Amino acid sequence: MKFGVGYYTMQSPPHKQRPHKELYAEMLEEVTMADQMGYDSAWLSEHHFLGDGYCPSLLLTAAAIAARTKNIRIGTGVLLLPEHDPIRVAEDAAVADLISDGRLILGIGLGYRQEEFAGFGRTLKQRRGRMEEGIEILTKSWGDESFSLDGKYYQLENINVTPKPVQKPIPIWVGAFTEPAIRRAARIGAPLFIPAIGVIPIVKYLFDMHSELLKEYGRNPNDVEKPLVREMYISDKSADDAWEDIKEHVTYTAKGYASWGSMVDTEGNLLSDPDDPILYDIARAQSIIGTPEECVEAIKQYQAETPMDNLICRFKFPGISHEESMRSMRLFVEKVLPNVS
């Protein structure tokens, strides 16, 4: 098992507003501590044009983390590739990989918010084509040869992206929830990045679909990492009491996903009403909360019922304090990790 921290979003929610300067500084301090404590990876998440200041610039932030750390892998979970110029992404990723000495993981996704695509002068209808061409551009950009591409969205002639990254190539992971997107991940042999959405049966269903599609493309699922993000809060209180302390923070994320049409209930049905009271139950069910002993049992359940081999712990979710997230990080290493690794 591997264990990471994140994803970090640096959001300042209305119910607990904070200066973004402080949120970025706290993130750097937490990731530096995670590096020193032996966590395997740290993750960042991207969105644009939101009132809470959700992080819009992942590779710039990844480079800042790279300069402060020594061993921890740095992942984007996920960069919304169709919203970006893929050559610019290839260049920025190469530079971040160089600064980190080969520790970058480029997680990518389609994106789904109309407001974001409109803000970049693009449409949702274009995203699949831009994703396919973008992946091809990334992989060819990090190769040693010049290349050309005559695509529907990108036309490139004899391009040689420099400098080249340390990793040849930088590993690509894919965030996905639907069969076509999971198939895309399997086709290129990429791990499926499952965010902090979905209860255990849904998580298992997604992992199993990915594994079957990997086999369809002649790949061994055992050779591909199986990462899962869960919001985690470790306390000296029981799960019931701990939930009362953090439920507004955790549910803020669930409400955001619902308003964007990407939240699911326990049966996998899409939810679109951010005021639906069921979101509190779902947010709790898909989080790992409580005493160290309760968190150990919850993680063991994921290990028993899913093929997850990389748990990314979201200790810092919107609204929680720096001190609380640091405490959870320490308690995880001291009291949880010895019992689940």
C-alpha positions in Angstrom: 0.0 0.0 0.0 1.0 3.6 -0.7 -0.4 6.6 1.1 -0.6 10.1 -0.1 -2.0 13.5 0.9 -4.5 15.7 -0.9 -6.0 16.7 -3.2 -5.3 20.3 -2.2 -7.7 22.9 -3.7 -6.9 26.0 -1.6 -10.6 26.9 -1.5 -11.9 29.6 0.8 -15.6 28.6 1.4 -18.2 31.1 2.4 -18.8 29.5 5.8 -15.1 29.7 6.7 -13.3 32.3 4.6 -9.6 32.5 4.7 -7.0 34.6 2.8 -5.6 32.6 -0.1 -2.1 33.7 0.7 -2.5 31.8 4.0 -4.0 28.7 2.4 -1.2 28.3 -0.1 1.4 28.8 2.7 -0.3 26.2 4.8 -0.4 23.8 1.9 3.3 24.1 1.4 4.0 23.5 5.1 1.7 20.5 5.2 3.2 18.9 2.0 6.7 19.6 3.3 5.8 17.8 6.5 4.2 14.9 4.6 7.5 14.6 2.6 9.5 14.4 5.9 7.0 11.9 7.4 7.3 9.5 4.5 4.0 10.0 2.6 4.3 8.7 -0.9 2.5 11.5 -2.9 0.8 14.9 -2.7 -2.0 15.9 -5.0 -3.5 19.1 -6.4 -7.0 19.7 -8.0 -8.1 22.3 -10.5 -11.1 24.4 -11.3 -11.6 27.9 -12.7 -13.7 31.0 -12.1 -15.2 29.9 -8.8 -16.0 32.3 -6.0 -14.0 30.4 -3.4 -10.8 30.7 -5.4 -10.4 27.0 -6.2 -6.8 26.4 -7.4 -6.6 27.2 -11.2 -2.9 26.6 -11.7 -1.7 23.1 -10.9 1.7 22.9 -12.6 2.9 26.2 -11.2 1.8 25.0 -7.7 3.5 21.6 -8.3 6.8 23.4 -9.1 6.5 25.3 -5.8 6.0 22.0 -4.0 8.9 20.4 -5.9 11.3 23.2 -4.7 10.3 22.5 -1.1 10.4 18.7 -1.0 12.9 15.9 -1.6 11.1 12.5 -2.1 7.3 12.9 -2.3 5.7 12.4 -5.7 3.6 15.4 -6.9 0.4 14.7 -8.7 -2.3 16.7 -10.5 -5.7 15.2 -9.6 -6.7 16.3 -12.2 -5.5 18.8 -14.7 -8.4 19.5 -17.1 -6.5 19.0 -20.3 -9.2 20.1 -22.9 -9.2 23.5 -21.3 -5.5 24.0 -21.9 -3.0 24.4 -24.7 -1.4 20.9 -24.7 2.0 22.2 -25.8 2.0 24.6 -22.9 1.0 21.7 -20.6 3.8 19.6 -22.0 6.4 22.4 -21.4 5.2 23.2 -17.9 5.0 19.6 -16.9 8.5 19.0 -18.2 9.8 21.9 -16.2 8.0 20.8 -13.0 9.4 17.3 -13.5 12.9 18.7 -13.9 12.6 20.8 -10.7 11.3 17.7 -8.8 14.0 15.4 -10.3 11.4 13.2 -11.8 8.6 13.1 -9.2 5.7 14.5 -11.3 2.5 12.5 -12.0 0.3 14.2 -14.6 -3.3 13.3 -13.8 -5.7 14.5 -16.5 -9.4 14.7 -17.0 -12.0 15.9 -19.4 -13.6 18.7 -17.3 -17.4 19.1 -17.2 -18.3 22.7 -16.2 -19.7 24.8 -19.0 -18.5 28.0 -17.4 -14.9 26.9 -17.5 -15.0 25.9 -21.2 -16.8 29.2 -22.1 -14.2 31.1 -20.2 -11.4 29.6 -22.3 -13.4 30.1 -25.5 -14.2 26.4 -25.9 -17.2 24.1 -25.8 -18.1 20.9 -23.9 -18.7 19.3 -27.3 -15.0 19.6 -28.2 -13.6 18.1 -25.0 -13.3 14.5 -26.1 -11.5 15.4 -29.3 -9.3 17.8 -27.5 -8.5 15.2 -24.9 -7.5 12.6 -27.5 -5.3 15.0 -29.4 -3.9 16.4 -26.2 -2.7 13.1 -25.0 -1.0 12.4 -28.3 0.7 15.8 -28.1 1.9 15.2 -24.6 3.4 11.8 -25.2 5.1 13.0 -28.4 6.3 16.2 -26.8 8.4 14.3 -24.2 10.0 12.1 -26.8 13.4 12.8 -28.4 12.2 13.5 -31.9 10.4 16.4 -33.5 6.8 15.7 -34.5 3.8 17.0 -36.5 0.1 16.7 -36.0 -2.7 17.5 -38.4 -5.7 17.2 -36.0 -9.1 18.7 -35.8 -8.2 21.0 -33.0 -4.4 21.3 -33.1 -2.2 21.6 -36.2 1.6 21.3 -35.4 4.4 21.2 -37.9 7.9 19.9 -36.9 7.6 20.8 -33.2 10.3 19.8 -30.7 9.3 20.6 -27.2 12.3 21.4 -24.9 13.6 20.9 -22.3 12.8 17.2 -21.9 11.6 15.9 -18.6 13.6 13.6 -16.3 11.0 10.9 -16.7 10.6 9.4 -20.2 7.7 9.8 -20.3 6.0 11.6 -17.4 3.4 9.1 -16.1 -0.2 10.0 -17.1 -3.1 9.1 -14.8 -6.7 9.6 -15.9 -9.6 10.8 -13.8 -12.9 9.3 -15.0 -16.3 8.1 -14.0 -18.0 7.0 -17.3 -17.2 3.9 -19.5 -15.8 5.9 -22.5 -13.4 7.8 -20.2 -12.4 4.8 -18.3 -11.8 3.0 -21.6 -9.5 5.8 -22.7 -7.5 5.3 -19.5 -7.2 1.6 -20.1 -6.3 2.1 -23.8 -3.2 4.1 -22.8 -2.5 1.9 -19.8 -3.1 4.7 -17.3 -4.2 4.3 -13.7 -7.7 5.4 -13.0 -7.7 8.3 -10.5 -10.9 8.0 -8.4 -11.6 11.3 -6.5 -13.4 11.6 -3.2 -16.8 10.6 -4.7 -18.6 7.3 -4.4 -19.2 4.7 -1.6 -17.4 1.4 -1.6 -19.7 -0.5 -4.1 -19.3 2.3 -6.6 -15.5 2.4 -6.1 -15.3 -1.3 -6.7 -17.4 -1.1 -9.8 -15.2 1.6 -11.3 -12.0 -0.4 -10.4 -13.4 -3.6 -11.9 -14.5 -1.9 -15.1 -11.0 -0.4 -15.5 -9.4 -3.8 -14.9 -11.6 -5.6 -17.4 -10.8 -2.9 -20.0 -7.1 -3.1 -19.3 -7.3 -6.8 -20.1 -9.3 -6.1 -23.2 -6.3 -4.0 -24.4 -3.8 -6.7 -23.5 -2.6 -5.2 -20.3 -2.2 -6.7 -16.8 -4.3 -4.9 -14.2 -1.8 -5.9 -11.5 0.8 -3.7 -13.2 -1.3 -0.5 -12.9 -1.7 1.5 -9.7 -5.2 1.8 -8.2 -5.4 5.1 -6.4 -8.4 6.3 -4.4 -9.0 9.6 -2.7 -10.9 9.8 0.5 -11.6 12.7 2.8 -10.1 11.8 6.2 -10.4 13.2 9.7 -8.7 11.5 12.6 -9.8 12.6 16.1 -9.9 11.6 19.7 -13.6 11.6 19.3 -15.9 8.8 18.0 -17.0 9.0 14.4 -20.4 10.4 15.4 -19.0 13.2 17.4 -16.2 13.9 15.0 -18.7 14.1 12.1 -20.5 16.9 14.0 -17.3 18.9 14.1 -16.6 18.7 10.4 -19.8 18.0 8.6 -20.2 21.5 7.1 -16.7 21.3 5.7 -17.0 17.9 4.2 -20.5 18.5 2.8 -19.3 21.7 1.2 -17.4 19.6 -1.3 -20.3 17.3 -1.9 -22.6 20.3 -2.5 -20.2 21.7 -5.0 -20.1 18.4 -7.0 -23.9 18.2 -6.9 -24.2 21.8 -8.3 -21.9 20.8 -11.1 -23.8 17.6 -11.8 -21.0 15.2 -10.8 -22.2 13.9 -7.4 -23.6 10.4 -7.1 -25.8 8.7 -4.5 -25.2 5.3 -3.0 -26.6 3.6 -6.1 -24.5 5.6 -8.6 -27.3 8.0 -9.7 -26.3 11.5 -10.5 -27.4 14.2 -8.0 -27.9 17.8 -9.1 -29.5 19.6 -6.1 -26.8 21.1 -3.7 -29.5 21.5 -1.1 -30.6 17.9 -1.0 -30.2 16.8 2.7 -29.1 13.3 1.5 -25.7 14.9 0.7 -24.8 14.9 4.4 -25.4 11.1 4.6 -23.4 10.5 1.3 -20.6 12.7 2.3 -20.2 10.9 5.6 -20.5 7.5 4.0 -17.7 8.1 1.5 -15.3 9.7 4.1 -13.0 8.1 6.7 -13.7 9.8 10.1 -13.3 9.1 13.8 -10.7 7.7 16.2 -7.5 6.1 14.9 -9.1 2.7 15.6 -12.2 3.5 13.6 -10.2 4.8 10.7 -8.1 1.6 10.7 -11.3 -0.4 10.4 -12.6 1.8 7.6 -9.4 1.5 5.6 -9.3 -2.3 6.2 -12.8 -2.5 4.7 -11.7 -0.7 1.6 -8.7 -3.0 1.4 -10.9 -6.1 1.7 -13.6 -5.0 -0.7 -11.7 -3.1 -3.4 -8.3 -3.6 -5.2 -7.2 -0.1 -4.0 -3.4 0.0 -3.4 -2.8 3.7 -3.1 -4.9 5.6 -0.6 -4.7 9.4 -1.0 -5.9 11.0 2.2 -7.6 14.3 1.9 -6.8 15.7 5.4 -7.2 19.3 4.2 -10.7 19.8 2.8 -12.3 23.2 2.5 -13.0 24.9 5.8 -10.9 22.7 8.1 -8.1 24.4 9.9 -4.4 24.0 9.3 -3.9 22.7 12.9 -6.6 20.0 12.5 -5.3 18.7 9.2 -1.7 18.6 10.6 -3.0 16.7 13.6 -4.7 14.1 11.4 -1.6 13.7 9.3 0.5 12.9 12.4 -2.1 10.6 13.9 -2.3 8.7 10.7 1.4 8.0 10.7 1.6 7.3 14.4 -1.6 5.2 15.0 -3.2 4.2 11.7 -0.4 3.5 9.2 1.2 0.7 11.3 -2.1 -1.2 11.2 -3.0 -0.9 7.5 0.3 -0.9 5.6 
